[in-house]
């Protein structure tokens, strides 16, 4: 799914459209800081919502996010296109 990232007062808010696949049961949210090599999983349990707010960001850093979709059998999709956002305030 296409992901949109927007800075908010409390963190970085992500939103996305639902997967076109009809057997998707949830999504996992992945993040890395621009200076990190690997993505970290922010949602170990798949979430059903089409939005997520990352409250653990630090001011001044750029963060990169992507999603994976999980189907009803527990299979995980490839990662979505990455989006970047900076926490400025």
N, C-alpha and C positions, 0 to 999 in steps of 0.2 A: 504493500500500500504506500501511497505518497504521504509523506509526513511533513507537517508544518510546525516550525518551532518559533515561539514568540517569548521575548523576555517579559516578565511580570515583576511586580514589586517583591514577591516572595520567592521567585525562582525562574525557571524556564518551563513554559507550558507547551506541551506537544499535543497535536491533534492529527487525526488521519481518517480517511474514508474506509469503510469496511472492505475486507477482502472480497473479490468477486466469487471466490470459492464458497459453495454452500455448506461445507462441512467444517468451517473454521469455528473453533470453540473459544479462542482467546488469542492474546498477543503478548509477546515479551518485548520489553524495552531495554535497549543496550545503549551505553554511553562511554565515551572516552574524552578526556581533556586533550586539547590540541597537542600537548607535549607528551602524551602517552602513546605507546605503541598498540596496546591491546584494548579492546572494548570490554567493559564490565557489565554484567547483567544487573539491571536495577529492579526487575520484577521476577524473582525466581518462580513464583506461581503465575501462570498466564492470567492476564486481566481481560475482562469482557468489555470494558469501557472503550470508547474510541478517543480517549484523551488521557493524559497523564501529566502531572506537574512535578518536576524535579526540584525538590526543596533543598537539596544538599549541594548546591553550586556555590562557588566562591567568586566574589566580585573581581572583575578584571580578566577572567579566564574565558577562552573560547571552548565550547563543548560541542562535540559531534554526536549525533544520535542516529539510531536506526532501529527497525522493528523486525521481528520474525512473527509469522502466524503459526498457530498450533491447531492441528485438526483434531477431530474427535477421537482418533486413534493414537494421538500423542506425537504424531510426526511434525517436525519443525521445518518451515520453509527456509529458503535462502533469505539472507538479510535484505531489507529494503534499501533503496537509495538513501545515502546519508544526508543529513541536514546539519548546519552549523548555526550556533547562536552564542553571543557573548553576554555574560552577566555584567552589566555596566554599573548598576546601583545597588 
